[in-house]
Amino acid sequence: MKKIIVLSAILILTGFKTFSQDKKITKTGTITFEASVPSFEEVKAKNESVTCVLNTKTGEIASLVLMKGFRFKIALMEEHFNENYIESDKYPKATFEGVIQGFNLNIIGTSPKAFKLNGKLVLHGKSKEINTNITIRKINDALEIIANFDVNSDDFNIEIPQILTKKVSKTVNIKTNFLVK
């Protein structure tokens, strides 16, 4: 009986290892966003605890970020971001699910290779189709995935008070950097 249990455990673990070979993951990815306007204070934040999973067989990619993980230079901006704009208690996370077009692990080397990424960003309870360019390259046993794209705060029903419309841009630049292993 013990031999059957041990053999079953080995088979299950071997199956998980094979399955996990198709997926690369990080829990320490970075997302930086900026909604600055020239001549005014920088509106920029960074989150270095972003999860990203890449299926190396299909090119499917997904990421999740907790909104309260964004850090600003000014604590008051962080407070306003979480309480007034993003409403982090009501909408604690943002997610992205998409597919890297033409992804093939065999064509990726140490030089950045460009791909198209299509998917859905869910933020503040709203979803928006995102189509952007990304670059991917090998770094040792990992893949570095970099994206840079803009979103509009109106698409996600994020209201910027009239008094601040000259200080905070409705166009928000988002930069991602994931090193999946």
N, C-alpha and C positions, 0 to 999 in steps of 0.2 A: 504494500500500500504506500509506504514512504517513497519507494522508487517511482511510483506512478505520479505522486504529487511533485516530486523533484523534477521528473522529466517534463511534466506539464508546465511547471514554473519556467524551466529553461526554454521550452518552446514558446511560451507567451512572451518572455523577455526578448528572445531572438526576433519574434514578430514585431515587437515595439521598436527594436533597434533598426530593423529594415524599414519600417514605416517612418521612423524619425530621420532616416537618411535623406528623405525627400523634403524635409522641412529644415529651414534655418531660422533662428530666432534671436532676438535681443530684447532685453528689458531695460537697456540703458541707451536707447536711441535718443536723439535730440530733435526738438522742434523749436524753432525761433520764429516769432512773428513780430512784425513791425507795422504800425499804423501812424507813423510820424508824419508831420507836416513841416516843411522848411520854415525856419525862423522861430519855431516853438520847441518846447521841451520834447525830448525823445520819448516816444511811446513804443517801447520794445520790451519783450519778455522772452525767457528761455525756460524750457522744461527738459531736463536730462534723464527723465525716468519713463520714457515712452517705450511701449511694447510694439514690436513689429515681427510678423511671421511671414516668411516667403516659402511657397511650395516650389521647389526647384524643378519639378516635373511639369507643372502646368503654368507657371508664371503668376499664379494667384498670390496676391499680397494683401495683408490686413494689418492695421495698426490701431492702437488704442492709447489715448492720452487722458490722464486725469487733469481736469481744468485747474484744480487748486495747486497743481505742481508747477505752474508758471511763476517764475521769479522776475521781478522788476527791480530796477535800481532804486526806485522810490517806493517805500512800503505803502503809502497812501494810494498810489496807482494800483498796486496789487489788490488792495481792499476794494477800490471802486470797480476794478475789473471783475472780481469774484461776486460782489454784491449787486452792482448796478447793471453791468453790461452782460456778462455771461450767465449770471445767476447760478453759480456753481452748486448751490444746495439743491436747486431744482433740476439742473442739467449738469451732473458731475463729470461727464466724460464726453469726448468726441471720438468718433471712429471713422476709419476709412477702409473700404473693401474694394479691391479692383484687380485688374489683370494687366500684366506687362506684355504688350503686344510683341510677338516674335521672340519671346524670351527663350534662350537656349543656353544652358550652363556651359556647353562645350565651346561657345564662341566668345566667352568672357575671359579676358586676360588681365594683366596688371595695368593696362591703359584704360581710361574710362571709355565705355561704350554707351552710345545713346540709344534709348528706347522710348516708345510712347507708352504712357500709362493712362488707362481709362478706369474710372471707378466712381464710387459714391462716397461723399463726405457727409457725415451726420454730425451736426453741431447745433447746440441751442434748440434741440427738438425739431430741426428742419434738415432736409437732405438736399444735396446739390450734386449733379454730375460734374466730375472733374476730369478734364483731358489735358495732360501736360507732358512735357518731356522730362526724362530722368536719365541719370548716368549710373552705370554699375561697373565696378572693377573688383578684381580679386586682391585681397590683402592677406597674405599667408593662407590660412584655412577658412577665411571669412569672405563675405561679399559686402562691399560698401555701396549703399544705395543713397543717391542724393537727388532731391527734388527741390524745385524753386517755382512757386506759382502764386497767383493773386486770387483772392476772393473778395466779394463785396459784402459788407456787414448787413446790408438790406436783404440779401438772399437768405439770411438766417434770422431775420427779425431781431437783430441786435440794434437797439435804438441808441443813437448818440444824441444827447441833449443839444438843443439848438445853440445854447451858449458855448458849447465846445466844438461845434462843427468846423471852426477854423483852426482848431488845435489838434483834432484827431481825424485822420483820414478814414473815409468809408472803404477805401481800397486797402486791404490788408495783405502784405506780403508774407508768405509762409515759406520757410526753408526747413527741410528735413534732412537728417543725416543718420542713417542706420548702418550699423556694422553687425550683420547677422551671421551667426555661426551654427 
